[in-house]
Amino acid sequence: MLQLNVGEGQPILIYTKPDYTPATYTILNFRVDDVDGVVDELTASGVQFERYRGFDQDEKGIARGGEGRGPTIAWFTDPAGNVLAVHEDV
């Protein structure tokens, strides 16, 4: 079991499953005020960011948002292979 602490709210419990197969899409998004800062912190902790065909991502793996392009966002995977993302408001 994994406990995820998000802000000041209740912890989120995540259970394991022996025959689990990760989803092929983003299952959890974290809204942050500064994607660059969060990506730098996570990268310094050993997190590697994903790169996806069809997205114009910079050297950090961040897809920059803007007019008609959605939010500024970066994707990474958890140890089980689930796709997670950090993003700013549009």
N, C-alpha and C positions, 0 to 999 in steps of 0.2 A: 504494500500500500504506500502511496505517495501523498504527502500533504502539501498543498499549494497555498501559500499565504499571499493574498492580494490586498494591499492597502490595509485599512483598518477593519475590514469586514470579517466575516466568518471564514475559517479556512475551508478550502475545497479539498475533498478527499478523492483520490483517484485509485482505483483498484486494478490489479493486474489480472490477466486471463492467460492461461497457458498457450492456447492456440490462437492468440490475437494476431490480426493482420492490420497494420496501420492503414488509415484512409489515404487516398491519393489527392486529397484536397486540404485546405486549411481548416482545422477543427477548432482553433481557439485564437482569437485576436485580442491583443492588449493595446488599448488606446493610451498613448503617451504624449507628453508635451514636446519632447525633443527626440525624434527618431535617431538623429546623428549621435547624440550623447548616449542613448541606450545601446545602440549598435556598438559604439566604442567600448562601453563597459562590458557588454556580453562578449565581444571579441577578445578583450583582455582576459576574460575568464575561460577562454577556450572554445566558445561557441563559434561554429562556422555557418555562414549565411548561404542560403540557397540561391541559385541563379536559374531563371526560367526563360525559355524561349518565348519571344513575343513581348517581353518587358524590357524597357530601356533602363538597365540598372547600372549604377556607378561602381567604382572600384570597391566600395564597401558592401555592395549587394543591395543598395537602396534604390527603389524605383521612386523617382521624384514625381509627386503629384502636381496638380495645377489645373488650369482650365480644361475641363473635359477629360482629364487623365486620372481622376480618382485621387485617393489620398497618397501621401508619402508613406511608403510601406517597405518592410524588409521581412523576409521569411527565414525560418530556421526550423530544425527538427529537434524533438526531445529524444531522450535515449531509446524510446520504443519506436522511433521513426515517424511519429505524428508531426504534421506540419503545423507550426505556430507562426504568428506574425506580430510585429509591433507596428503601429501606424499612428499618424497624426490625424486630427480632424480634417475634413475636406475644406 
